[in-house]
Structure formats: structure tokens, C-alpha cells
């Protein structure tokens, strides 16, 4: 099995399968840290323009599911169709199809499968449009900086609930003229700056609590 996967004419399909695995591992690690690939992608959602390649992407489901789900579905379909094609060729003719011929065939076969799969997954995962709408609702809401220190040239990650109370993890930078915002500070989202949000410490934010002394001061008298 391993020798089949490592055939030179399978290199593109093996790379696609490795991409799926790497993306899955990255998502698991980020979720364990309280983030997600979508928060780093900084997508605003919405379907692609319905012209040229946009029509193809819309048919494939890019506007129905998040980008990470779309990429995994497409890459998995490409790898699966490629391995199936090469396995059939090897069993029938004793040799795999040269990759310049196998890759277009696998791509053509995986496109309708990707469209079908994303249509089903759209019922299980949030749509890009709704995700983008949720992000736009964050202006004026309060959240907490959960990762890093927000600086003008380096955003931190903040957890902000949307209108339904569901948490979103977004990049935040301090408002113009404001100093860095340390981790643990409660902030108010006041605007957008590129893919990040502009934040300032909330009115009731006192910043991270100072560390408590290791031992209380003692006096010469015993407590009563």
C-alpha cells in the first residue's frame, strides 16, 4: 500500500491528502487554544462574484460553507479520485497513468463530488454569509483579549459574543492614539481596520489583576 502511495505519478494526490491532514491537525490545535482557522483567515463571508471563475466556485459550494471546509472537501475529493484512478489503471494495465494525464482526470471527477458534498455539509456548518454577518454585528459589543497583547502593528486575539451569544474569535488592534491592550483586558469593539477590529478598553475594564503577594505582611504581635 505504501509503495503504491509513493509512486511518482501519485505525488500530486499524496500532496493533496497531506494538505487535508495538515489542515485537520491545525484546526484541532487551534480549537484547543480557543481559536479557529476562520478567525485567522479574517473572512467577511459572502458568495463569490457570479462571473467566470466565480460561477464555478459558487457551484462548488464556496459560498455555502467556510473556506477551510471547502478546501478540505476539494483536496480530499481530488486525492480520492486520483488514487482510485491510479489503482484502477495499475490493476488493469500494470502501470499507473502518467500524472500530467491523471491530474486533470481526477480534478474533473472530483468537482461534481465536491459540489454534492458541500451541498450536504451546508446543513451542518455555518454559511460564509452568516459568518460574515455575525462579524459585522460585533461593532459596539464587548469582549476579552484572550491571546497576546494588542498593538498597533500586531493584533491580539479577542473572544467576542455575537448577538446570539455565540463566541467569535477575532483579531483586534488598539484605537489610534491608544497604548497596547494586554491579555485579559475587557474591550469594546469600536470599528474595523482591514481584517481586524479596532478595540479600546471597556469603561469598566481595570486591566489584568495585579499578582497577589506571596505572603501577607506579618507583625510582631500574634493575631487575636
Secondary structure, DSSP 8 states (H G I E B T S, - for coil): -HHHHT-GGGHHHHHHHHHHHHHHHHHHHHHHTT--HHHHHT-------SSTHHHHHHHHTTTTS-HHHHHHHHHHHHHHHHHHHHHHHHHHHSS---HHHHHHHHHHHHHHHHHHHHHHHTTTS--HHHHHHHHHTTTT-EEEEEES-BBTTB-EEEEEE-TTS-EEEEEEEE-TT---B-TT-EEEEEEEETTEEEEEE-TT---S-----SS----SS---
